[in-house]
Amino acid sequence: MKRKIDVDKEYVKWCREIAKANSDAELISHFRSHVSKHFNRHKGEGKEGFLIWLTSVFNFANIFKEKHHINTEDMLLKLCIYLKKRKKGPVPSFNVNKFIKMSKSFTKDYYYPKKRLKK
């Protein structure tokens, strides 16, 4: 009897293995090539071609996420900072200012150094 594949578990495992096996420079080089060459190859294929290309872009993003241990809090914080700076996009269902204040992440430390917050 064949076992059913746990898609989520296998996907994350494979992304981690790819991340470990390749340097940032190798991944970025391949990503740059992929973004332009592969997009041009698929752009005439309509929605399906676009989705195939976009799926690969998400794979790259997830490989980098695994390689550098980026968490969802950092990603949400980055969206909050974008919203506050540009005033564009839908308003989230939570208090952005409170979330930013309570967040403990490298992204917050970059955009809001502790000495700026004390003023």
N, C-alpha and C positions, 0 to 999 in steps of 0.2 A: 504494500500500500504506500503510495506516494504521500509525503507530507506536504501540507499546504504552505506556501511561502508567505512569510510575514513581510509584506512589501515595505512597510515603514522601517522595520528593523534592518532588513537587508540593504535598503537604500542608504540609511545613515552609516551602516558599517562600510559599505563600498566607498561612500564619499570620504570617510575617515582614511581608508586605505589609500585612495588617490591622493589625498592631502599629504599624507606621510611620505609617499613615494616621489613627490614632486616639490621642487623649490617654488617659492613665490614667483621668481623670475620666469621659470618654465610655464607656470600656470597663466601668468599675465600675458606672456608672449602668445601662448596658444589661444587665450581668450581674445586678444586683439585680432588675431587672424580670423578667429571664428566670427566675431562680431561683424567684420566687414565682408570677407570672402563668402562665408556661409549665408549671410543675409542676402547678398547679391544673387547667390545661387537659388535661394528659396523664394525671393520676392515675387517672382512671376507665377508662383504656384497657388496664389490666393490665400484664403484663411488657413488651410491645412499647412501649407508651407511656412506661413508665419508662425503658427503654433509649434511646428517642429523646431524651428529656429529658436523660438522663445523658451521652449523646454530645455534646450541646451544652455541657454543663458542662465536659467534658474539652476541648472546643475552646477555651473561654475560658481554661482553665488553660494550654493550650499556647501560646495567643497571648501571655499574660503571661510565660510562660517564654521565648519568643523576644524579647519586648520588653525584658526586663530581664536576659537572658543568664544565667538560672539553670541551673546544671549539675546533673547527676545526683549528684555527690558531696555538694553542699549538701542535696539532697533526702534522700539516705541518712543524712546526718548528723542532719538534723531528726528522722527516724524513730528514730535511736539515742538522741537526747536525750529524746524522748517515752518510749521504753522505759525508760530509766534513771530518769526522774522518776516515772513512773506504775506501773512494774512490770507493765504489761499488754501482752498480745500475744505472738506466738510469738518464741522466742529465735532470732536469726539464726545462720547457719552460720559466722560469723566473730566474732572477739573485739571486742566493741563498745568497750571501754575503749581498746584499742590503736588501733582505727580513729579514735576521737575524738582521741586524742593525736597521731596522725600527720596528721590532716586539716589542710589549709590552705584555709580558706574564710571568707567574711564571716559565715556562720552561726556558726561556731565562735568567731570573735572577738566576736560579740554575746553568746553564752551563756557563754563562758569567756574573759573578758578576760585578757590576758597577765599582769597583776599577780596575779590570783587563781591562775593556774597555777603561779607560782613558789613559792608558799607550801608 
